Amino acid sequence: MNMQTNLRALLLASAVAFAPAAYAETPADALVVAGSINDIITLDPAQAFEFSGNDVNQNTYDRLVDFDPADLDAGFQPSLAESWEASEDGTSITFTMREGVTFHSGNPVRAEDAAWSLQRAVKLDKTPAFILTQFGFTPDNVDEMITFDDTTLTLQLDAPYAQSFVLNCLTANIASVVDKELVMQNAEGDDLGNTWLATNDAGSGPYVLAGWRANEVVQLTAYEDYFQGAPAMKRVIVQNVEESSAQRLQLERGDIDVARDLSPTDADAVAEAEGVKIEEQPRGRILYMGLNQKDELLSNPAVIEAMKYLVDYEGITSSILKGEFVTHQSFLPKGYLGALDETPWTYDVEKAKQILADAGIEGGEVTTIVRDLREYTDVAQALQGSMAEAGLTLNIEQMTGAQVLDAYRAREVPIFLGEWGPDYSDPNTNAATFAYNPDNSDEANATGLLAWRNAYEVPAEMNEATLAATQEQDSDVRAQMYQDIQRQYQAEAPIIPLFQRIERAGLRENVNGWQSGGAVTSVIYRGVTKGE
């Protein structure tokens, strides 16, 4: 059945579902998902860096190491590599490839394909390439730094990085293993197949890309020869449905199995409806408050300390951000190695007032800009009210996301309220931006570092500890190092983590094994089953 025929069948099913006295039911071997997928630009794993594109690639490609959808907390697991071994000095890792695995084309998955895929990603140098190049790989040296023989692949690193750091990065979609023979058959000039892979699949994952129509639908079909066993859902259809109310209606009527973008109101309603359920999973995104140290008032340590007690954590998570976020006061999201669950701050206006009075601060005024999204503006207004009680004035201006981001990257936002999402599943992804800033000068132009954007001159010992944690080979010791960094950070940093995002997915009651990817990866469909 081709893509157009499938879409007609899907539309027909939906039309029948909306007949006055009928309730639809999706096929027992198909998973129909509604969500916002209009962010997909390309499906080439060497380039895709958007949420929905990563969701597709997570299921159509395999990587050397990956996550078990039944136990994300276990961390990375063997996948296309059945084992690996680090050199004695820690500067190289050799992977032994699993035998008998085939790509969707029928071609065997070889060490050559795995090496070439990583080399290709470095040479193309698209947005997510930094996940690999931070280990010293460059377009000029990568053929010598990543080598292979018949059954093994070796990564030669430019420093003795922690094995867990390297392996966590290899779970990222940019490390997906692509079918070299198929891709090069479809290459145009020297693009290494980048144009063709934007809309095609050359993977070995549990699903095959059956079609993608931008802003409309993605369709996947099960790969029956998948090395971990064919998935129970023989088709996955992901529809672009942007309105929460539309997702809720389709879910309650049985037109879809999963609704991924329900508003708090619609999620609460779904939780009370017959035949459906709500599942909550933490995501990796942290909503934080950045206090720009170029601002005279906000650079005062007493003001930094007082601001931590002027956020109504419980009130915000129980009303403004109900069901969307939970209080989380450290920069590593729950689910990451070294994540810290401690919450040292509570909403205490009187304590904030005392901190300010003890420092001789009798008032002050700040004008800030906030992205025009409900979550951020509502939190800003709540903060405005509590600051006023402590004698501080917060003036709020709203702008588009692009305008706010431009100002933020230019170090011109006094108080920033927004989210940061990890780029890969290792703790360094957040430590290296919240707690690392070796050059705080304007000339450094280190816009990728949140510390730099807020003009936070990170103490030398914290910079050094952040670097040292990337090279600690013992994972337990490494986790403790990140917890120590976060405790020091909580005590003094002007960039204050507040909340961690929660995904509340609406599911039909018969859907089991749904896995959104938690905080560390993208959605995984191969574990989904349907009961009666």
C-alpha positions as CSV (number, residue, x, y, z in Angstrom):
1,M,0.0,0.0,0.0
2,N,1.5,3.3,-1.0
3,M,1.6,6.5,1.1
4,Q,-1.3,8.2,-0.8
5,T,-3.5,5.1,-0.4
6,N,-2.7,4.9,3.3
7,L,-3.6,8.5,3.8
8,R,-6.9,8.0,2.0
9,A,-7.6,5.0,4.2
10,L,-6.8,7.0,7.3
11,L,-9.0,9.9,6.2
12,L,-11.8,7.5,5.5
13,A,-11.5,5.9,8.9
14,S,-11.6,9.4,10.5
15,A,-14.7,10.3,8.5
16,V,-16.5,7.1,9.6
17,A,-15.4,7.9,13.2
18,F,-17.2,11.2,13.1
19,A,-20.5,9.6,12.0
20,P,-23.2,10.5,14.6
21,A,-23.6,7.2,16.4
22,A,-20.3,5.5,15.7
23,Y,-17.0,5.3,17.6
24,A,-13.9,4.5,15.7
25,E,-11.3,2.0,16.8
26,T,-7.8,2.0,15.3
27,P,-6.5,-1.4,14.0
28,A,-5.1,-3.7,16.6
29,D,-1.7,-3.7,14.9
30,A,-1.5,0.0,14.2
31,L,-0.6,2.9,16.5
32,V,-2.1,6.3,15.6
33,V,-0.5,9.3,17.3
34,A,-1.5,13.0,17.2
35,G,1.0,15.7,17.9
36,S,2.6,18.8,16.5
37,I,5.2,17.6,13.9
38,N,5.5,20.8,11.8
39,D,9.1,21.3,13.0
40,I,10.6,18.5,10.8
41,I,13.1,20.0,8.3
42,T,15.0,17.0,7.3
43,L,15.3,13.3,8.3
44,D,19.0,12.9,7.6
45,P,20.3,11.9,11.1
46,A,23.5,13.9,10.4
47,Q,21.4,17.0,10.2
48,A,18.1,16.6,11.9
49,F,18.0,18.4,15.3
50,E,14.3,19.1,15.8
51,F,12.1,17.2,18.2
52,S,9.8,15.5,15.7
53,G,12.6,14.6,13.3
54,N,14.5,13.0,16.1
55,D,11.4,11.0,17.0
56,V,11.3,9.6,13.5
57,N,15.0,8.8,13.4
58,Q,15.0,7.2,16.8
59,N,12.8,4.5,15.4
60,T,14.2,4.1,11.9
61,Y,17.9,3.9,12.8
62,D,20.0,2.0,15.3
63,R,23.2,3.3,16.9
64,L,26.2,1.5,18.4
65,V,24.6,1.9,21.8
66,D,21.1,2.7,22.7
67,F,18.4,2.7,25.4
68,D,16.1,-0.1,26.4
69,P,12.5,1.3,26.2
70,A,11.5,-0.9,29.1
71,D,14.2,0.5,31.4
72,L,15.6,4.0,30.5
73,D,17.1,4.3,34.0
74,A,19.5,1.5,33.1
75,G,21.3,4.0,30.7
76,F,23.0,3.0,27.5
77,Q,22.9,-0.6,26.4
78,P,24.6,-2.6,23.6
79,S,22.9,-2.2,20.3
80,L,24.7,-2.6,16.9
81,A,27.8,-2.9,19.0
82,E,27.6,-6.0,21.2
83,S,30.6,-5.0,23.3
84,W,33.3,-2.3,23.7
85,E,36.6,-1.9,25.4
86,A,38.6,1.3,26.2
87,S,42.3,1.4,25.9
88,E,44.4,1.5,29.1
89,D,45.1,5.2,28.7
90,G,41.4,6.0,28.0
91,T,42.1,7.7,24.7
92,S,40.4,5.1,22.5
93,I,37.4,2.8,22.5
94,T,37.0,-0.2,20.3
95,F,33.5,-1.6,19.5
96,T,32.8,-5.1,18.4
97,M,29.9,-5.2,15.9
98,R,26.9,-7.5,16.3
99,E,26.8,-10.1,13.6
100,G,23.7,-10.9,11.4
101,V,22.1,-7.5,11.5
102,T,20.7,-6.1,8.2
103,F,19.6,-2.7,7.0
104,H,16.1,-2.2,5.6
105,S,17.6,-2.6,2.1
106,G,18.8,-6.1,3.0
107,N,22.4,-5.0,3.1
108,P,24.4,-6.2,6.1
109,V,25.3,-3.8,8.8
110,R,29.1,-3.6,8.9
111,A,31.8,-1.9,10.9
112,E,32.5,0.0,7.8
113,D,29.0,1.4,7.8
114,A,29.2,2.5,11.4
115,A,32.6,4.2,10.9
116,W,31.5,5.9,7.7
117,S,28.3,7.2,9.3
118,L,30.3,8.9,12.1
119,Q,32.9,10.2,9.6
120,R,30.1,11.5,7.3
121,A,28.4,13.4,10.2
122,V,31.6,15.1,11.1
123,K,32.4,16.0,7.4
124,L,28.9,17.3,6.7
125,D,29.3,19.5,9.9
126,K,25.6,20.2,10.3
127,T,24.1,21.6,13.5
128,P,24.4,18.6,15.8
129,A,28.0,17.8,14.7
130,F,29.4,19.3,17.9
131,I,28.2,16.2,19.8
132,L,30.9,14.3,17.9
133,T,33.5,17.0,17.3
134,Q,33.9,17.7,21.0
135,F,36.0,14.6,21.1
136,G,38.6,16.0,18.7
137,F,37.1,14.8,15.4
138,T,37.4,17.2,12.4
139,P,36.6,16.9,8.7
140,D,40.4,16.7,8.1
141,N,41.3,14.1,10.7
142,V,38.2,12.0,11.1
143,D,39.2,9.3,8.6
144,E,42.3,8.7,10.8
145,M,40.5,9.1,14.1
146,I,37.6,6.7,13.3
147,T,38.8,3.4,11.8
148,F,37.5,-0.1,11.2
149,D,38.3,-3.6,10.2
150,D,36.0,-6.5,9.4
151,T,34.2,-6.7,12.8
152,T,35.4,-3.7,14.9
153,L,35.4,0.0,14.9
154,T,37.8,2.2,16.9
155,L,37.4,5.8,18.0
156,Q,40.7,7.6,18.7
157,L,39.9,10.5,21.1
158,D,41.9,13.6,21.7
159,A,41.8,13.2,25.5
160,P,41.0,10.4,28.0
161,Y,37.3,11.1,28.2
162,A,35.0,9.2,30.5
163,Q,33.8,6.2,28.8
164,S,30.2,7.0,29.9
165,F,30.6,10.5,28.3
166,V,31.5,9.1,24.9
167,L,28.9,6.3,25.0
168,N,26.1,8.7,26.1
169,C,26.9,10.9,23.1
170,L,26.7,7.9,20.9
171,T,23.1,7.4,21.8
172,A,22.3,10.7,20.0
173,N,20.6,10.5,16.7
174,I,23.6,12.1,14.9
175,A,25.4,8.8,15.7
176,S,22.8,6.7,13.8
177,V,24.4,4.1,11.6
178,V,23.3,4.5,7.9
179,D,23.6,2.1,5.0
180,K,26.7,3.4,3.2
181,E,26.1,1.5,-0.1
182,L,22.5,2.7,-0.4
183,V,23.2,6.3,0.6
184,M,26.2,6.6,-1.8
185,Q,24.0,5.2,-4.7
186,N,21.8,8.2,-4.1
187,A,24.4,10.9,-3.5
188,E,24.4,14.1,-5.5
189,G,27.9,15.4,-6.1
190,D,29.8,15.6,-2.8
191,D,26.7,15.8,-0.6
192,L,27.2,12.3,0.9
193,G,23.6,11.6,0.3
194,N,22.4,14.6,2.4
195,T,19.7,15.6,-0.1
196,W,18.3,12.1,-0.6
197,L,18.3,11.3,3.1
198,A,16.2,14.4,3.9
199,T,13.2,12.4,2.8
200,N,14.4,8.8,2.7
201,D,15.5,6.2,5.2
202,A,18.7,4.1,5.2
203,G,18.5,2.6,8.6
204,S,18.3,-0.8,10.4
205,G,15.8,0.3,13.1
206,P,12.6,-1.4,14.1
207,Y,10.6,0.8,11.7
208,V,10.9,1.7,8.0
209,L,10.0,5.2,6.8
210,A,6.9,4.7,4.6
211,G,6.3,8.3,3.9
212,W,6.5,11.9,5.3
213,R,4.3,14.8,4.1
214,A,5.5,18.0,5.7
215,N,3.1,19.5,8.2
216,E,0.7,16.6,7.7
217,V,1.8,13.0,8.5
218,V,4.6,10.6,9.1
219,Q,4.0,6.9,8.5
220,L,6.2,4.0,9.6
221,T,6.0,0.3,8.9
222,A,7.4,-2.5,11.0
223,Y,10.8,-4.0,9.9
224,E,10.0,-7.7,10.2
225,D,13.7,-8.7,10.2
226,Y,14.6,-6.3,13.0
227,F,17.4,-7.9,15.1
228,Q,15.6,-7.4,18.4
229,G,12.4,-8.8,17.1
230,A,9.7,-7.3,14.9
231,P,7.6,-4.7,16.8
232,A,3.9,-5.5,17.6
233,M,2.6,-2.3,16.0
234,K,3.0,-3.0,12.3
235,R,2.2,0.6,11.4
236,V,2.7,3.9,13.2
237,I,0.9,6.9,11.8
238,V,1.8,10.3,13.3
239,Q,-0.6,13.0,12.4
240,N,0.1,16.7,12.6
241,V,-2.7,17.9,15.0
242,E,-1.7,21.2,16.6
243,E,-4.8,22.0,18.6
244,S,-5.1,20.4,22.0
245,S,-8.9,20.3,21.8
246,A,-8.8,18.5,18.5
247,Q,-6.4,15.9,19.9
248,R,-8.6,15.4,22.9
249,L,-11.7,14.9,20.8
250,Q,-10.0,12.4,18.5
251,L,-8.6,10.5,21.5
252,E,-11.9,10.3,23.3
253,R,-13.7,9.1,20.1
254,G,-11.0,6.5,19.5
255,D,-9.7,8.0,16.2
256,I,-6.2,8.0,17.7
257,D,-4.3,6.0,20.2
258,V,-2.1,8.7,21.6
259,A,-2.4,12.5,22.1
260,R,1.0,14.1,22.8
261,D,0.2,17.8,23.2
262,L,-2.7,18.1,25.5
263,S,-3.2,21.4,27.4
264,P,-3.5,21.0,31.2
265,T,-7.3,21.6,30.9
266,D,-7.7,19.0,28.2
267,A,-5.4,16.5,30.0
268,D,-7.4,16.9,33.2
269,A,-10.6,16.2,31.2
270,V,-9.1,13.2,29.5
271,A,-8.1,11.8,32.9
272,E,-11.8,11.7,33.8
273,A,-13.1,10.3,30.5
274,E,-14.1,6.7,29.9
275,G,-11.7,4.5,27.9
276,V,-8.7,6.7,28.1
277,K,-5.8,7.4,30.5
278,I,-3.0,9.9,31.2
279,E,0.6,8.8,31.6
280,E,3.2,11.3,32.8
281,Q,7.0,11.1,32.0
282,P,9.6,13.7,32.9
283,R,11.3,15.4,29.9
284,G,14.8,16.9,29.9
285,R,13.8,20.6,29.6
286,I,14.5,22.9,32.5
287,L,12.6,26.2,33.0
288,Y,15.1,28.5,34.6
289,M,15.5,32.2,35.7
290,G,18.7,33.9,34.5
291,L,19.8,37.0,36.3
292,N,22.1,39.1,34.0
293,Q,25.2,40.0,35.9
294,K,25.6,43.2,33.7
295,D,22.7,44.6,35.7
296,E,23.9,46.4,38.8
297,L,20.9,45.3,41.0
298,L,20.9,41.7,39.8
299,S,24.7,41.3,40.3
300,N,24.4,41.9,44.0
301,P,24.8,38.4,45.8
302,A,22.0,39.3,48.2
303,V,19.6,39.9,45.4
304,I,20.6,36.7,43.8
305,E,19.9,34.8,47.0
306,A,16.6,36.7,47.7
307,M,15.3,35.9,44.2
308,K,15.5,32.2,44.9
309,Y,12.9,32.7,47.7
310,L,10.6,34.9,45.5
311,V,9.4,32.1,43.3
312,D,6.1,30.5,44.3
313,Y,7.2,27.0,43.4
314,E,4.2,25.1,44.7
315,G,1.7,27.7,43.6
316,I,3.1,27.8,40.1
317,T,3.2,24.0,39.6
318,S,-0.3,23.6,41.1
319,S,-2.0,26.3,39.0
320,I,-0.1,28.2,36.3
321,L,2.0,25.2,35.1
322,K,-0.3,22.5,36.5
323,G,0.6,19.1,34.9
324,E,3.3,20.7,32.7
325,F,6.2,21.1,35.1
326,V,7.4,19.9,38.5
327,T,9.7,21.8,40.8
328,H,13.3,21.0,40.1
329,Q,16.1,23.2,41.4
330,S,19.3,21.7,39.8
331,F,20.6,22.1,36.3
332,L,20.7,18.3,35.5
333,P,17.2,16.9,34.8
334,K,15.9,13.9,36.6
335,G,17.0,10.9,34.7
336,Y,20.6,12.0,34.1
337,L,23.7,10.6,35.7
338,G,24.4,12.8,38.7
339,A,20.9,14.5,38.8
340,L,20.2,16.1,42.1
341,D,16.8,16.0,43.7
342,E,17.5,18.4,46.5
343,T,15.2,21.5,46.6
344,P,16.9,24.0,48.9
345,W,14.6,26.9,48.2
346,T,11.0,27.5,49.1
347,Y,8.6,30.5,48.6
348,D,9.4,32.8,51.5
349,V,8.8,36.5,50.9
350,E,9.7,37.4,54.5
351,K,13.1,35.6,54.2
352,A,13.8,37.4,50.9
353,K,13.0,40.7,52.5
354,Q,15.3,40.0,55.4
355,I,18.1,39.0,53.1
356,L,17.7,42.3,51.2
357,A,17.4,44.3,54.4
358,D,20.6,42.7,55.9
359,A,22.4,43.8,52.7
360,G,21.0,47.4,52.9
361,I,18.9,47.0,49.8
362,E,15.7,49.0,50.1
363,G,14.3,48.7,46.6
364,G,15.2,48.4,43.0
365,E,13.7,48.3,39.5
366,V,14.3,46.0,36.5
367,T,12.8,46.0,33.1
368,T,12.9,42.6,31.3
369,I,11.5,41.0,28.2
370,V,9.7,37.7,28.0
371,R,8.7,35.4,25.1
372,D,5.0,35.7,24.4
373,L,4.1,32.2,25.5
374,R,1.6,31.7,28.2
375,E,3.9,29.6,30.4
376,Y,6.6,32.3,30.5
377,T,4.4,35.3,30.8
378,D,2.3,33.8,33.6
379,V,5.5,32.9,35.5
380,A,6.9,36.4,34.9
381,Q,3.7,37.9,36.3
382,A,3.7,35.7,39.3
383,L,7.4,36.7,39.9
384,Q,6.4,40.4,39.4
385,G,3.9,40.1,42.2
386,S,6.2,38.4,44.7
387,M,9.1,40.9,43.9
388,A,6.7,43.8,44.6
389,E,6.0,42.3,48.1
390,A,9.8,42.4,48.7
391,G,10.1,46.0,47.5
392,L,11.5,45.2,44.0
393,T,9.8,46.3,40.8
394,L,9.8,44.1,37.7
395,N,8.6,45.7,34.5
396,I,7.7,43.1,31.8
397,E,7.8,43.6,28.0
398,Q,6.6,40.8,25.7
399,M,8.3,39.9,22.4
400,T,8.4,37.1,19.9
401,G,10.7,34.2,20.6
402,A,13.2,35.3,18.0
403,Q,13.4,38.8,19.4
404,V,13.9,37.6,22.9
405,L,16.5,35.1,21.8
406,D,18.4,37.7,19.8
407,A,18.5,40.0,22.9
408,Y,19.4,37.2,25.2
409,R,22.4,36.1,23.0
410,A,23.5,39.7,23.0
411,R,23.4,39.7,26.9
412,E,20.7,42.3,26.9
413,V,17.9,40.5,28.9
414,P,18.0,41.4,32.7
415,I,15.9,38.5,33.9
416,F,15.4,35.7,31.4
417,L,12.6,33.2,31.9
418,G,12.7,30.2,29.5
419,E,13.7,26.7,29.0
420,W,16.9,24.8,28.1
421,G,16.7,21.3,26.6
422,P,19.7,18.9,26.6
423,D,21.4,18.2,23.3
424,Y,22.5,14.6,24.3
425,S,22.0,12.2,27.2
426,D,25.2,12.9,29.1
427,P,25.4,15.3,32.1
428,N,28.0,17.4,30.4
429,T,25.3,18.6,28.0
430,N,24.0,20.9,30.8
431,A,27.0,21.3,33.0
432,A,29.0,22.7,30.0
433,T,26.5,25.5,29.5
434,F,25.1,26.3,33.0
435,A,28.4,25.8,35.0
436,Y,31.2,26.6,32.4
437,N,32.3,29.9,31.1
438,P,36.1,30.3,30.8
439,D,36.0,33.7,29.1
440,N,33.3,36.1,30.3
441,S,34.3,39.0,28.1
442,D,32.0,40.4,25.5
443,E,34.5,39.5,22.8
444,A,34.3,35.8,23.6
445,N,30.8,35.8,22.0
446,A,30.1,32.4,23.6
447,T,26.4,32.5,22.8
448,G,26.0,28.7,23.3
449,L,26.8,29.0,27.0
450,L,24.0,30.1,29.3
451,A,26.6,31.3,31.8
452,W,28.0,33.7,29.2
453,R,24.6,34.9,28.1
454,N,23.9,36.0,31.7
455,A,27.5,37.4,32.1
456,Y,28.1,34.9,34.9
457,E,31.8,34.7,35.6
458,V,32.0,31.1,36.6
459,P,34.5,30.5,39.4
460,A,37.7,28.9,38.1
461,E,37.3,25.8,40.4
462,M,33.8,25.2,38.9
463,N,35.1,25.5,35.3
464,E,37.9,23.0,36.2
465,A,35.5,20.6,37.9
466,T,33.2,20.6,34.9
467,L,36.1,19.7,32.6
468,A,37.4,17.1,35.1
469,A,34.1,15.4,35.2
470,T,34.3,14.6,31.4
471,Q,37.4,12.6,32.0
472,E,36.4,10.6,35.2
473,Q,36.3,7.0,34.2
474,D,34.4,5.7,37.3
475,S,30.7,6.4,36.7
476,D,29.8,6.5,40.4
477,V,32.6,9.0,41.1
478,R,31.6,11.0,38.1
479,A,28.0,11.2,39.3
480,Q,29.2,12.4,42.7
481,M,31.3,15.1,40.9
482,Y,28.3,16.4,39.1
483,Q,26.3,16.5,42.4
484,D,29.1,18.5,44.0
485,I,29.1,20.9,41.1
486,Q,25.4,21.4,41.4
487,R,25.5,22.1,45.1
488,Q,28.2,24.7,44.6
489,Y,26.1,26.1,41.7
490,Q,22.9,26.3,43.8
491,A,24.8,28.2,46.5
492,E,26.0,31.0,44.3
493,A,25.0,30.9,40.6
494,P,22.7,33.7,39.2
495,I,21.1,31.2,36.8
496,I,18.4,29.5,38.8
497,P,16.8,26.2,37.7
498,L,13.1,26.2,38.7
499,F,11.1,23.5,37.1
500,Q,11.4,20.4,34.9
501,R,8.9,19.8,32.1
502,I,6.5,16.8,32.2
503,E,4.9,15.2,29.2
504,R,1.4,14.2,29.9
505,A,0.3,11.8,27.1
506,G,-3.3,10.9,26.6
507,L,-3.6,7.2,25.7
508,R,-6.5,4.8,24.9
509,E,-6.8,2.3,27.8
510,N,-5.6,-0.6,25.7
511,V,-2.3,1.0,24.8
512,N,0.6,-0.4,26.8
513,G,4.4,0.2,26.8
514,W,4.2,3.8,25.6
515,Q,7.6,5.4,26.0
516,S,8.1,9.1,25.2
517,G,11.8,8.8,25.7
518,G,11.9,10.3,29.2
519,A,14.5,13.0,29.8
520,V,17.3,11.2,27.8
521,T,16.0,10.3,24.4
522,S,13.2,10.5,21.8
523,V,10.0,8.5,21.6
524,I,10.4,4.7,21.2
525,Y,7.5,2.8,19.5
526,R,8.9,-0.7,19.4
527,G,7.7,-1.6,22.9
528,V,4.1,-0.6,22.4
529,T,1.4,-3.2,22.5
530,K,-2.4,-3.1,22.5
531,G,-4.6,-5.1,24.8
532,E,-8.3,-6.0,24.4
